[in-house]
Amino acid sequence: MGGWAGPTTNMSIDRQFGWMWTQACELLDRADRMQRQFVRYVGPGADAAVWEPPVDIQETPEGLQFVFALPGVNPEHIDITLGPNALTVMAIRPARLGSSDSVIRRMEIPHGRFVRKIALAGARFRLGDTRYLNGCLEVRLVRAGENRGQE
């Protein structure tokens, strides 16, 4: 009966490593899906958007706060539009290439034209404060009819 303890222990370790391997593969698949969602072709034509920046959204009692990750984007060229049903942010992030004799080995930071449209349902908003700080665009939407949005 002592012979059964060895294979059971090994099987238990094999199952444990198999579970860890499965978890690792699932995490890699998830990261790959997120990357494809982050950098994706949005439409045809020379002026089509080629990527969407990630955004953090927080709701406060006064309204909504958005933080868009836009490293390398000139803040003077960012277009922010608040429509009745959506907030749209668009601009162009130029590619930053080295000298003409350099060879690109990896290029992960997206560049080109982007458009990010966030659907707004329910409450009506007005554009509050916006600022560009450390490569991030911060946009605040204030619920229509409230005076607390301006500082």
C-alpha positions in Angstrom: 0.0 0.0 0.0 3.0 2.3 0.5 3.5 2.2 -3.3 0.4 4.3 -3.9 1.6 7.3 -2.0 4.3 8.1 -4.6 2.1 8.3 -7.7 -0.6 10.1 -5.9 1.9 12.8 -4.8 3.3 13.1 -8.3 -0.2 13.3 -9.8 -1.1 16.0 -7.3 2.0 18.1 -8.3 1.3 17.5 -12.0 -2.2 18.7 -11.5 -1.0 21.8 -9.6 1.5 22.7 -12.4 -1.2 22.0 -15.0 -3.5 24.4 -13.3 -0.8 27.0 -13.1 0.0 26.6 -16.8 -3.7 26.9 -17.7 -3.9 30.1 -15.6 -0.8 31.5 -17.3 -2.2 30.7 -20.8 -5.5 32.4 -19.9 -3.7 35.5 -18.7 -1.7 35.6 -21.9 -4.8 35.2 -24.0 -6.5 38.0 -22.1 -3.5 40.3 -22.5 -3.5 39.6 -26.3 -7.2 40.4 -26.6 -6.7 43.7 -24.7 -3.8 44.6 -26.9 -5.9 44.0 -30.1 -8.7 46.1 -28.6 -6.3 48.9 -27.7 -4.7 49.1 -31.2 -7.2 48.3 -33.9 -8.2 49.5 -37.3 -11.3 51.6 -37.0 -12.3 52.4 -40.6 -11.2 52.9 -44.2 -9.7 55.9 -45.8 -6.6 58.1 -45.3 -8.1 59.9 -42.4 -9.4 56.8 -40.6 -8.7 56.3 -37.0 -6.1 53.6 -36.4 -6.1 53.3 -32.6 -8.2 54.2 -29.5 -6.5 55.5 -26.4 -7.3 53.8 -23.1 -9.5 55.8 -20.7 -10.4 55.7 -17.0 -13.9 57.0 -16.1 -15.1 57.9 -12.7 -18.5 59.1 -11.6 -18.8 61.8 -8.9 -21.8 63.5 -7.5 -21.1 66.5 -9.8 -20.7 64.4 -13.0 -18.1 62.3 -14.8 -14.3 62.5 -14.9 -12.3 61.0 -17.8 -8.5 60.4 -18.0 -7.3 59.5 -21.5 -3.7 58.2 -21.9 -2.3 60.3 -24.7 1.5 60.3 -24.5 3.3 62.3 -27.2 0.1 64.0 -28.4 0.3 67.8 -28.7 -2.4 69.2 -26.5 -3.1 72.0 -28.9 -4.2 69.5 -31.5 -6.6 67.6 -29.4 -10.3 68.0 -30.4 -12.9 67.4 -27.7 -16.6 67.3 -28.7 -19.5 66.9 -26.4 -22.6 65.8 -28.3 -26.0 65.0 -26.9 -25.2 61.3 -26.6 -21.4 61.0 -26.6 -18.1 62.5 -25.7 -15.6 62.4 -28.6 -11.8 63.0 -28.3 -9.6 62.9 -31.4 -6.1 63.9 -32.5 -3.0 62.6 -34.2 0.0 61.1 -32.4 3.0 61.4 -34.8 5.4 58.5 -35.1 8.7 59.4 -33.4 11.3 57.8 -35.5 15.1 58.0 -35.0 17.6 59.0 -37.6 17.4 57.8 -41.2 20.1 55.2 -40.6 18.3 53.6 -37.6 16.5 50.3 -37.7 13.2 49.9 -35.9 13.4 46.7 -33.7 10.1 47.2 -31.9 7.3 49.8 -32.1 4.6 49.3 -29.5 3.4 52.8 -28.8 0.5 53.5 -31.2 0.7 56.4 -33.5 -1.5 58.0 -36.2 -5.0 59.4 -36.0 -7.2 58.3 -33.1 -10.8 58.8 -32.2 -12.3 57.7 -28.9 -16.1 58.0 -28.6 -17.7 57.4 -25.2 -21.5 56.9 -25.2 -23.4 58.9 -22.7 -26.8 57.7 -21.7 -29.2 59.2 -19.2 -28.2 62.5 -17.7 -27.3 65.6 -19.7 -23.8 67.1 -19.3 -21.9 70.2 -20.1 -18.1 70.3 -20.6 -16.3 71.3 -17.4 -12.6 71.6 -16.9 -10.1 70.0 -19.2 -6.3 69.8 -18.8 -3.3 67.9 -20.3 -0.8 66.7 -17.7 2.0 64.2 -17.9 0.7 62.7 -21.1 -2.9 62.4 -19.9 -5.9 64.4 -21.0 -8.3 65.0 -18.1 -11.9 65.9 -19.1 -14.7 66.7 -16.6 -18.3 66.6 -17.6 -20.7 68.4 -15.2 -24.3 67.4 -14.9 -26.4 70.1 -16.7 -28.0 72.5 -14.3 -25.3 72.2 -11.6 -23.0 75.2 -10.8 -20.4 73.2 -8.8 -18.4 72.2 -11.9 -16.2 75.3 -12.3 -13.2 76.0 -10.2 
